[in-house]
Amino acid sequence: MYDIVTIGSVTRDAFFKSRDFRVREQSESKTGKEMCLDLGAKIAIPEVIFTTGGGGTNTAVSFARQGLKTACIGRVGDDVSGNEVKKELKLEGIDDFLQIDSVHKTAYSLILVTEEGERTILEFRGANDYLSEKEIDWGKLKMNKTGWLFLDSLAGNKELLTQAIKWAKENNLKIAYNPGKTEIGFGKELQHYLNEIDIFIVNEDEAAFVAGIKYETVKEEEIFVELDRAVKGIVVMSKGPRGVVVSDGKNCYSAGIPDSPVIDRTGAGDAFGSGFVSGYIQSNGDISYAIQLGTANATSVVQYFGAKKGLLKKGDWGNYPRVVVSS
């Protein structure tokens, strides 16, 4: 019997960090900055670190470490990388329902990290783009009465999104959803799927796009008005280093991010989202507690390479400061 099932992306990650990865301002860049490498140069990399990633497995490991009986659905290739993912899930006590793709290879990310912990990711989507609702044995996913479904990136598969929500509804499950960039690309159309979502997790740019509003031209309250209308439950909007705002449709809760060392920001969003949902489940719906656990989880993750090493175990907040939450 599972407490939570995750559906989402699966990757094999390689981290390259170098002081020679320089950052400069660039107004024509989508982010306003760009990473610079000397063309034709050979750049020494002091260390290469291999991990697994992807929102589906990152969140699954986080939930398992928080004491929740977890199953993970994703898709990998019939290759070495896929086997490494399966081994890791087994070590974490997670039941894997990974689909094995005999044609497409496991997704792979090459992550270039600066001395300050900022990164550029070179992404090969691979088998992730072929995750299929037709190959999920929904009948084997026996759920606890208070179970949850956590949806991450689904590669824009509307049939899978529809079927997953339908299955959750039929089994009286609650649903948390942190959509991938392809689903965010649906824009306001994504709102049609949100009337069954109990926790909707996005960053501020994504929130504005799904709301159909230009973030630069409005107050965030207007975004919440639109999303509160569409989402059945809670809207969680992360704001990077400026913290997080959460709306339950009646009240807004906000919190900043504590100062901490940053080695690598990869997986911080997954750590916050899964930490928030874990805290919400553990506290029977205490949003302030959920924000605090999510923040502590993300704060821990960024102090290590990879999206999983720093994920906290249940009760193990260590020296991470409690976040002051205002409502």
C-alpha positions as CSV (number, residue, x, y, z in Angstrom):
1,M,0.0,0.0,0.0
2,Y,1.5,3.3,-1.1
3,D,1.3,6.7,0.6
4,I,2.4,8.5,-2.6
5,V,3.1,7.7,-6.2
6,T,5.3,10.0,-8.4
7,I,5.1,10.3,-12.2
8,G,7.8,12.2,-14.0
9,S,11.1,12.5,-15.6
10,V,14.2,10.3,-15.0
11,T,17.8,11.3,-15.9
12,R,21.4,10.4,-15.5
13,D,23.4,13.6,-14.6
14,A,27.0,14.5,-15.0
15,F,28.4,17.6,-13.2
16,F,31.4,19.5,-14.4
17,K,32.5,22.4,-12.2
18,S,35.2,24.9,-13.2
19,R,36.4,28.4,-12.3
20,D,36.9,28.8,-16.0
21,F,33.1,28.8,-16.6
22,R,32.6,32.6,-16.5
23,V,29.3,34.5,-16.4
24,R,28.6,37.8,-17.9
25,E,25.5,40.1,-18.4
26,Q,23.8,39.8,-21.7
27,S,20.6,41.6,-22.5
28,E,19.8,39.4,-25.4
29,S,19.9,36.2,-23.3
30,K,16.6,34.8,-22.0
31,T,18.0,34.9,-18.5
32,G,19.9,38.1,-18.8
33,K,23.2,36.3,-18.3
34,E,25.3,33.9,-20.3
35,M,28.0,31.3,-19.5
36,C,31.2,31.9,-21.5
37,L,33.7,29.3,-22.6
38,D,36.8,30.0,-24.7
39,L,36.2,28.6,-28.2
40,G,38.8,26.1,-29.1
41,A,40.3,25.9,-25.6
42,K,40.8,22.8,-23.5
43,I,39.3,23.4,-20.0
44,A,40.5,21.4,-17.1
45,I,37.8,20.0,-14.9
46,P,39.0,19.1,-11.4
47,E,36.2,16.6,-10.7
48,V,33.3,15.0,-12.5
49,I,30.3,13.8,-10.4
50,F,27.7,11.3,-11.7
51,T,24.3,11.2,-10.1
52,T,20.7,10.5,-11.1
53,G,18.1,13.1,-11.5
54,G,14.8,14.0,-13.0
55,G,11.8,15.3,-11.1
56,G,10.1,11.9,-10.9
57,T,13.0,10.2,-9.1
58,N,14.1,13.3,-7.1
59,T,10.8,13.7,-5.5
60,A,10.4,9.9,-5.0
61,V,13.6,9.8,-3.0
62,S,12.6,12.8,-1.0
63,F,9.2,11.3,-0.1
64,A,10.8,8.0,0.8
65,R,13.3,9.7,3.2
66,Q,10.4,11.5,4.8
67,G,9.0,8.1,5.7
68,L,6.3,7.8,3.0
69,K,5.9,4.4,1.2
70,T,6.6,5.5,-2.3
71,A,6.3,4.2,-5.9
72,C,7.9,5.9,-8.9
73,I,6.7,5.8,-12.5
74,G,9.0,7.0,-15.3
75,R,10.8,5.7,-18.4
76,V,14.4,4.7,-19.0
77,G,16.3,3.1,-21.8
78,D,17.6,-0.5,-21.7
79,D,21.1,0.7,-20.9
80,V,23.7,1.3,-18.1
81,S,22.1,4.6,-17.1
82,G,18.7,3.1,-16.7
83,N,20.1,0.3,-14.6
84,E,21.8,2.9,-12.3
85,V,18.5,4.6,-11.7
86,K,16.8,1.3,-10.9
87,K,19.6,0.4,-8.4
88,E,19.3,3.8,-6.7
89,L,15.5,3.5,-6.3
90,K,15.9,0.0,-4.7
91,L,18.5,1.3,-2.3
92,E,16.1,4.1,-1.2
93,G,13.3,1.6,-0.6
94,I,11.2,2.8,-3.5
95,D,9.1,0.5,-5.7
96,D,9.9,1.3,-9.3
97,F,7.4,1.1,-12.0
98,L,9.8,2.3,-14.6
99,Q,9.0,1.6,-18.2
100,I,11.9,0.1,-20.2
101,D,12.4,1.6,-23.7
102,S,14.2,-0.7,-26.1
103,V,14.6,2.1,-28.7
104,H,15.4,5.3,-26.9
105,K,18.2,5.8,-24.4
106,T,17.8,7.1,-20.8
107,A,17.7,10.9,-20.6
108,Y,21.1,12.5,-19.9
109,S,22.1,15.9,-18.6
110,L,25.5,17.5,-18.7
111,I,25.5,20.2,-16.0
112,L,28.2,23.0,-16.2
113,V,28.6,24.6,-12.8
114,T,30.3,27.9,-11.9
115,E,32.2,28.6,-8.7
116,E,29.1,30.4,-7.4
117,G,26.9,27.3,-7.9
118,E,25.0,28.7,-10.9
119,R,24.6,26.3,-13.8
120,T,23.8,25.7,-17.4
121,I,22.3,22.3,-18.3
122,L,22.7,20.5,-21.6
123,E,19.7,18.2,-21.8
124,F,19.1,15.0,-23.8
125,R,15.4,14.1,-23.3
126,G,15.7,10.5,-24.5
127,A,13.1,8.1,-23.1
128,N,11.4,10.7,-21.1
129,D,9.5,11.9,-24.1
130,Y,8.0,8.5,-24.6
131,L,6.5,8.0,-21.1
132,S,3.2,6.3,-21.8
133,E,-0.1,6.0,-19.9
134,K,-0.8,2.8,-21.9
135,E,2.2,1.0,-20.2
136,I,1.2,1.9,-16.6
137,D,-0.4,-0.9,-14.7
138,W,-2.7,1.2,-12.6
139,G,-4.2,-1.8,-11.0
140,K,-0.9,-2.7,-9.2
141,L,-0.8,0.7,-7.5
142,K,-2.6,-0.1,-4.4
143,M,-3.0,3.0,-2.4
144,N,-3.5,3.9,1.3
145,K,-6.8,5.6,2.1
146,T,-5.1,9.0,2.5
147,G,-2.7,8.5,-0.5
148,W,-1.3,11.1,-2.8
149,L,-0.3,11.3,-6.5
150,F,2.7,13.7,-7.3
151,L,2.9,14.7,-11.0
152,D,6.1,16.2,-12.4
153,S,7.2,16.7,-16.0
154,L,5.1,14.6,-18.3
155,A,6.7,15.7,-21.6
156,G,3.4,17.4,-22.7
157,N,1.5,14.1,-22.7
158,K,-2.1,15.3,-22.3
159,E,-3.4,11.8,-22.4
160,L,-1.2,10.8,-19.5
161,L,-2.1,13.9,-17.5
162,T,-5.8,13.2,-18.1
163,Q,-5.6,9.5,-17.2
164,A,-3.5,10.2,-14.1
165,I,-6.0,12.7,-12.7
166,K,-8.9,10.4,-13.5
167,W,-7.2,7.5,-11.7
168,A,-6.5,9.6,-8.7
169,K,-10.0,10.9,-8.6
170,E,-11.5,7.4,-8.8
171,N,-9.2,6.3,-5.9
172,N,-9.9,9.3,-3.8
173,L,-6.3,10.4,-3.9
174,K,-5.1,14.0,-3.5
175,I,-2.9,15.4,-6.3
176,A,0.2,17.6,-6.2
177,Y,1.4,18.9,-9.5
178,N,4.7,20.6,-10.5
179,P,4.4,20.8,-14.3
180,G,7.4,20.6,-16.6
181,K,8.2,23.2,-19.1
182,T,6.2,21.6,-21.9
183,E,3.1,21.6,-19.8
184,I,3.8,25.2,-18.8
185,G,3.9,25.9,-22.5
186,F,0.2,25.1,-22.7
187,G,-0.4,28.5,-21.0
188,K,-3.9,29.2,-19.9
189,E,-5.0,25.9,-21.4
190,L,-3.3,24.1,-18.5
191,Q,-6.0,25.7,-16.2
192,H,-8.5,23.1,-17.6
193,Y,-6.6,20.4,-15.7
194,L,-6.3,22.2,-12.4
195,N,-9.8,21.9,-10.9
196,E,-8.7,18.5,-9.4
197,I,-5.3,19.6,-8.1
198,D,-4.8,19.9,-4.4
199,I,-1.3,21.5,-4.5
200,F,-0.1,23.3,-7.6
201,I,3.6,24.2,-7.5
202,V,5.2,26.7,-10.0
203,N,7.8,29.5,-10.0
204,E,6.7,33.1,-10.5
205,D,7.3,33.2,-14.3
206,E,5.4,29.9,-14.8
207,A,2.6,31.1,-12.6
208,A,2.2,34.3,-14.6
209,F,2.3,32.3,-17.9
210,V,-0.4,29.8,-16.8
211,A,-2.5,32.7,-15.5
212,G,-2.2,34.4,-18.9
213,I,-0.6,37.5,-17.4
214,K,2.7,39.3,-18.0
215,Y,4.5,39.1,-14.7
216,E,6.4,42.4,-15.2
217,T,3.2,44.4,-15.7
218,V,1.0,43.3,-12.7
219,K,1.1,42.6,-9.0
220,E,1.4,39.0,-7.9
221,E,-2.0,39.3,-6.2
222,E,-3.5,39.4,-9.7
223,I,-1.8,36.1,-10.6
224,F,-3.1,34.5,-7.4
225,V,-6.7,35.7,-8.2
226,E,-6.5,33.9,-11.5
227,L,-4.9,30.7,-10.3
228,D,-7.0,30.5,-7.1
229,R,-10.0,30.5,-9.4
230,A,-8.6,27.6,-11.4
231,V,-6.9,25.4,-8.8
232,K,-9.0,23.3,-6.5
233,G,-6.6,23.6,-3.5
234,I,-3.3,25.4,-2.8
235,V,-1.1,27.5,-5.1
236,V,2.6,27.5,-4.3
237,M,4.7,30.1,-6.1
238,S,8.4,30.0,-5.6
239,K,10.4,33.2,-6.1
240,G,14.0,31.8,-6.1
241,P,16.3,33.6,-3.7
242,R,13.3,35.9,-2.7
243,G,11.4,33.1,-1.1
244,V,8.0,31.7,-1.6
245,V,4.3,32.7,-1.5
246,V,1.5,30.2,-0.9
247,S,-2.2,30.9,-1.3
248,D,-5.0,28.7,0.0
249,G,-7.7,30.8,-1.7
250,K,-8.3,32.8,1.5
251,N,-4.9,33.6,2.9
252,C,-1.5,34.1,1.5
253,Y,1.6,32.9,3.4
254,S,5.1,34.1,2.6
255,A,8.6,33.3,3.6
256,G,12.2,34.2,2.7
257,I,15.2,31.9,2.1
258,P,17.8,31.6,4.8
259,D,21.5,32.3,4.0
260,S,23.4,29.1,3.3
261,P,26.4,27.9,1.2
262,V,25.5,27.1,-2.4
263,I,27.4,24.4,-4.2
264,D,24.9,23.6,-6.9
265,R,21.3,24.7,-7.3
266,T,20.2,21.6,-9.4
267,G,17.2,20.0,-7.8
268,A,16.4,22.8,-5.5
269,G,12.9,23.2,-6.9
270,D,12.2,19.5,-6.6
271,A,13.5,19.5,-3.1
272,F,11.2,22.4,-2.1
273,G,8.2,21.0,-3.8
274,S,8.5,17.5,-2.3
275,G,9.5,18.9,1.1
276,F,6.4,21.1,1.0
277,V,4.1,18.2,0.1
278,S,5.7,16.0,2.8
279,G,5.3,18.7,5.4
280,Y,1.7,19.2,4.4
281,I,1.0,15.5,4.7
282,Q,2.9,15.1,8.0
283,S,1.1,18.1,9.6
284,N,-2.4,17.4,8.3
285,G,-2.5,20.5,6.2
286,D,-0.3,23.1,8.1
287,I,0.9,25.4,5.4
288,S,3.4,27.1,7.6
289,Y,5.0,23.8,8.6
290,A,5.0,22.7,4.9
291,I,6.9,25.9,3.9
292,Q,9.5,25.4,6.6
293,L,10.2,21.8,5.6
294,G,10.3,22.6,1.9
295,T,12.7,25.4,2.6
296,A,14.9,23.3,4.8
297,N,15.0,20.5,2.2
298,A,16.0,22.9,-0.6
299,T,18.5,24.7,1.6
300,S,20.2,21.3,2.3
301,V,20.2,20.1,-1.3
302,V,22.0,23.2,-2.7
303,Q,25.0,22.4,-0.5
304,Y,25.8,19.3,-2.5
305,F,26.3,18.3,-6.1
306,G,23.2,16.6,-7.5
307,A,19.5,16.7,-6.7
308,K,19.4,13.9,-4.1
309,K,22.4,13.8,-1.8
310,G,21.2,16.6,0.5
311,L,17.6,15.5,0.7
312,L,16.6,15.4,4.4
313,K,15.3,12.4,6.3
314,K,12.2,12.6,8.5
315,G,12.9,14.8,11.5
316,D,16.5,15.6,10.4
317,W,16.3,19.3,10.0
318,G,19.8,19.6,11.6
319,N,20.9,23.2,11.9
320,Y,18.7,24.5,9.2
321,P,16.9,27.6,10.5
322,R,13.2,27.6,10.8
323,V,11.7,30.1,8.4
324,V,9.5,32.9,9.6
325,V,6.2,32.6,7.8
326,S,3.8,35.5,7.5
327,S,0.2,35.3,6.5
